Amino acid sequence: MKRVFDMLFHLLKLFAAGCLAAMIVMVFGNVVLRYAFNSGITVSEELSSWCLTWMTYTAGLVALRDHGHLGFDAFLTKFPMGVQRVLLSIAHLLMIGMMGMFLQGSWQQTVINLGNAAPASGISLGALYGVGILFSVIAILVLLGDLFCIVTGKLTHTLSSEAEEALAEVAAHNADGAAKH
């Protein structure tokens, strides 16, 4: 199962990078066309904004899985590990609930907009809103996996340990730099 998720998130990273590359090409191409030839490609404006949306959601999933979002753990670290696990479990249950509401709203918007076409490209607007379905389903799976690890005590990589690891890396890097001089 881990291999499947690793492959899925590798594909999500590639997709986000592809969206970024496509967005850069379309926007830069339009700028050149506007200044050099006083024209532009209308569909590129629309598709570049879609790429931005898709890239944001897919990169957000990668950050969620890698625990790369900003966190405020000063309150959490004041408690013993058992209480931290309870508080983290509650936070994960709340996030799963919010993702459930997001899934419901994304589903409704996708269904509403399936028959509507984007003005420039003619692509169904359901494709734009459908990324919210993908995002919320995968986010729920990631959060459920993290919740399972928290409850079973297998999660050792907490926010406070991330900060400690980062500080240790900086200290090691500074020590290496000082030793070279």
Secondary structure, DSSP 8 states (H G I E B T S, - for coil): -HHHHHHHHHHHHHHHHHHHHHHHHHHHHHHHHHHHHS---HHHHHHHHHHHHHHHHHHHHHHHHTT-S----TTGGGS-HHHHHHHHHHHHHHHHHHHHHHHHHHHHHHHHHTT-B-TTT--BTHHHHHHHHHHHHHHHHHHHHHHHHHHHT-----HHHHHHHHHHHHHHHHHHHHHH-
